[in-house]
Amino acid sequence: MDAEITIIGAGVIGLAIAEKASEQFSDVFVTEKYTTFGQETSSRNSEVIHAGIYYPKGSLKAKLCVEGKSLLYDYCREHEIPYKNCGKLIVATSKNEISVIDGIKKTAADNGVDLEVLDRDQIQKLEPEIFAIKALWSPTTGIIDSHSLMKRFEINTINNGGQIAYSTEVTAIKKTDTGYEVTVLDADKRTYSFTTRVVINAAGLFSDKVSEMAGMEDDRLKIHFCKGEYFSINPPKNRLLNRLVYPVPHTNLEGIGIHVTVDMGGGVRLGPDVTYLGSNVLDYRVDAGKQEAFWRSARKFLPFLEPGDISPEMAGIRPKTQKPGEPVRDFYIREESEKGNKGFINLIGMESPGLTSCIAIAKLVISLIRY
Ligand SMILES: Cc1cc2nc3c(=O)[nH]c(=O)nc-3n(C[C@H](O)[C@H](O)[C@H](O)COP(=O)(O)OP(=O)(O)OC[C@H]3O[C@@H](n4cnc5c(N)ncnc54)[C@H](O)[C@@H]3O)c2cc1C
């Protein structure tokens, strides 16, 4: 056996698993098709440490987010990863939104997340420039420098004796008597194969394709690319906000509405919106024509904002397993013995809160390893 454990994908989840696996197993091997880590979804997101507010009770998203947030804050402190426990406001701007706030408070409480109801004066003290008649305050929400987090996972994996092969794309997976034979294409377009006991599929937007390589066709696990675009608030108005500010969500949580996120560098952005792409192509363009629509959604709670105060910034793509209009699905994290693929662990549909949950996900995945 060339490797004991092979992890496909060096995004934040693949790397978190690699760090944990390399603490316990020898011959841990990560393959990543790009020249470095985190070139897809893990570097194109809001970098928010979510509290675990909106997810249905008992779902993996709820459990892993709540556990993951504590583990992530501890990890940041221990490893000096830049982060800020800045908190988040969920704001009601009209009377009919107040009942929505009550519902959110209850869902959060079911997940073990305490939120505080704030009146106008209390809101003004925290964020004097916003408009809200009532708000929920989430004290455990925060932001993180996700690049530093991934770098630390990478360094620790290598220090533990694990190997990370960049520019190495997995193109085929074959079951053997004792595990799997994995075929890869390297930077020089050479193909080679190696054997491994365990495969962990953390291939993000392409995790359905990797699962299919091992013979697991499943319509319910097909990924649908769902783009989220961001506009930044230009200086000097970016300095008018210090915390995360979200409107109350109106949809079935396909997205939670255009909101304000702040980052560790002092940047403030609006977004992401929710647009399913017609085909699974990595289209990261930001449509400047959406400027008016972004401004209109945000000005309800950011009265100081003029249309010209925002500029197109960046986009990320969510790996959703639900089609447009379908109810939100949970993370799919399974050891696939039942499908005849012992030792193959699939992670599919790892959208938000995947960054927040990454260490809790890694713990769960390690507990599923069997061969
Ligand atoms: C717009 C947006 C906002 C978000 N905001 C937040 C947030 O604020 N907080 C939060 O907790 N979560 C957030 N998320 C979710 C979070 O970003 C993801 O859950 C997380 O980054 C997923 O990490 P990953 O490692 O699974 O995937 P990825 O980062 O996509 O990594 C997968 C890796 O696999 C590699 N790969 C794919 N196929 C192959 C192959 N055949 N061979 C080799 N390598 C391969 C890819 O190159 C890639 O590097 C957001 C997501 C989006 C899109």
The ligand as an SDF file (V2000), in Angstrom:
LIG
                    3D

 53 58  0  0  0  0  0  0  0  0999 V2000
  -20.3190   32.6960   -1.3690 C   0  0  0  0  0  0  0  0  0  0  0  0
  -19.9530   31.7920   -0.2250 C   0  0  0  0  0  0  0  0  0  0  0  0
  -19.8980   32.2890    1.0820 C   0  0  0  0  0  0  0  0  0  0  0  0
  -19.5860   31.4470    2.1370 C   0  0  0  0  0  0  0  0  0  0  0  0
  -19.4510   31.9850    3.3910 N   0  0  0  0  0  0  0  0  0  0  0  0
  -19.1250   31.1700    4.4160 C   0  0  0  0  0  0  0  0  0  0  0  0
  -18.9580   31.7150    5.7220 C   0  0  0  0  0  0  0  0  0  0  0  0
  -19.0020   32.9240    5.9120 O   0  0  0  0  0  0  0  0  0  0  0  0
  -18.7260   30.8650    6.7430 N   0  0  0  0  0  0  0  0  0  0  0  0
  -18.6520   29.5120    6.5550 C   0  0  0  0  0  0  0  0  0  0  0  0
  -18.5120   28.7860    7.5360 O   0  0  0  0  0  0  0  0  0  0  0  0
  -18.7390   28.9750    5.3220 N   0  0  0  0  0  0  0  0  0  0  0  0
  -18.9570   29.7840    4.2470 C   0  0  0  0  0  0  0  0  0  0  0  0
  -19.0400   29.2710    2.9970 N   0  0  0  0  0  0  0  0  0  0  0  0
  -18.8110   27.8290    2.8190 C   0  0  0  0  0  0  0  0  0  0  0  0
  -17.3220   27.4840    2.8060 C   0  0  0  0  0  0  0  0  0  0  0  0
  -16.6000   28.3950    2.0080 O   0  0  0  0  0  0  0  0  0  0  0  0
  -17.1600   26.0630    2.2680 C   0  0  0  0  0  0  0  0  0  0  0  0
  -17.9810   25.1920    3.0210 O   0  0  0  0  0  0  0  0  0  0  0  0
  -15.7350   25.5410    2.3580 C   0  0  0  0  0  0  0  0  0  0  0  0
  -14.8220   26.4830    1.8340 O   0  0  0  0  0  0  0  0  0  0  0  0
  -15.6370   24.2330    1.5920 C   0  0  0  0  0  0  0  0  0  0  0  0
  -14.3340   23.7450    1.6940 O   0  0  0  0  0  0  0  0  0  0  0  0
  -13.8950   22.4590    0.9050 P   0  0  0  0  0  0  0  0  0  0  0  0
  -12.5210   22.1430    1.3310 O   0  0  0  0  0  0  0  0  0  0  0  0
  -14.9490   21.4040    1.0120 O   0  0  0  0  0  0  0  0  0  0  0  0
  -13.9920   22.8810   -0.6550 O   0  0  0  0  0  0  0  0  0  0  0  0
  -13.0040   23.6890   -1.6230 P   0  0  0  0  0  0  0  0  0  0  0  0
  -12.4340   24.8800   -0.9870 O   0  0  0  0  0  0  0  0  0  0  0  0
  -13.7650   23.8790   -2.8830 O   0  0  0  0  0  0  0  0  0  0  0  0
  -11.8260   22.6640   -1.8610 O   0  0  0  0  0  0  0  0  0  0  0  0
  -11.9500   21.5380   -2.6810 C   0  0  0  0  0  0  0  0  0  0  0  0
  -10.6220   21.3210   -3.3520 C   0  0  0  0  0  0  0  0  0  0  0  0
  -10.6730   20.1030   -4.0880 O   0  0  0  0  0  0  0  0  0  0  0  0
   -9.8720   20.2740   -5.2410 C   0  0  0  0  0  0  0  0  0  0  0  0
  -10.2580   19.2650   -6.2360 N   0  0  0  0  0  0  0  0  0  0  0  0
  -11.4580   19.1200   -6.8370 C   0  0  0  0  0  0  0  0  0  0  0  0
  -11.4440   18.0650   -7.6770 N   0  0  0  0  0  0  0  0  0  0  0  0
  -10.1970   17.5280   -7.5970 C   0  0  0  0  0  0  0  0  0  0  0  0
   -9.5550   16.4210   -8.2490 C   0  0  0  0  0  0  0  0  0  0  0  0
  -10.1940   15.6490   -9.1410 N   0  0  0  0  0  0  0  0  0  0  0  0
   -8.2570   16.1470   -7.9410 N   0  0  0  0  0  0  0  0  0  0  0  0
   -7.5760   16.9320   -7.0370 C   0  0  0  0  0  0  0  0  0  0  0  0
   -8.1260   18.0120   -6.4120 N   0  0  0  0  0  0  0  0  0  0  0  0
   -9.4260   18.2850   -6.6910 C   0  0  0  0  0  0  0  0  0  0  0  0
  -10.1930   21.7030   -5.6760 C   0  0  0  0  0  0  0  0  0  0  0  0
   -9.1860   22.2130   -6.5240 O   0  0  0  0  0  0  0  0  0  0  0  0
  -10.2820   22.4230   -4.3370 C   0  0  0  0  0  0  0  0  0  0  0  0
   -9.0650   23.0230   -3.9640 O   0  0  0  0  0  0  0  0  0  0  0  0
  -19.3290   30.0730    1.9110 C   0  0  0  0  0  0  0  0  0  0  0  0
  -19.3650   29.5810    0.5980 C   0  0  0  0  0  0  0  0  0  0  0  0
  -19.6470   30.4360   -0.4660 C   0  0  0  0  0  0  0  0  0  0  0  0
  -19.6340   29.9180   -1.8670 C   0  0  0  0  0  0  0  0  0  0  0  0
  1  2  1  0
  2  3  1  0
  2 52  2  0
  3  4  2  0
  4  5  1  0
  4 50  1  0
  5  6  2  0
  6  7  1  0
  6 13  1  0
  7  8  2  0
  7  9  1  0
  9 10  1  0
 10 11  2  0
 10 12  1  0
 12 13  2  0
 13 14  1  0
 14 15  1  0
 14 50  1  0
 15 16  1  0
 16 17  1  0
 16 18  1  0
 18 19  1  0
 18 20  1  0
 20 21  1  0
 20 22  1  0
 22 23  1  0
 23 24  1  0
 24 25  2  0
 24 26  1  0
 24 27  1  0
 27 28  1  0
 28 29  2  0
 28 30  1  0
 28 31  1  0
 31 32  1  0
 32 33  1  0
 33 34  1  0
 33 48  1  0
 34 35  1  0
 35 36  1  0
 35 46  1  0
 36 37  1  0
 36 45  1  0
 37 38  2  0
 38 39  1  0
 39 40  1  0
 39 45  2  0
 40 41  1  0
 40 42  2  0
 42 43  1  0
 43 44  2  0
 44 45  1  0
 46 47  1  0
 46 48  1  0
 48 49  1  0
 50 51  2  0
 51 52  1  0
 52 53  1  0
M  END
$$$$
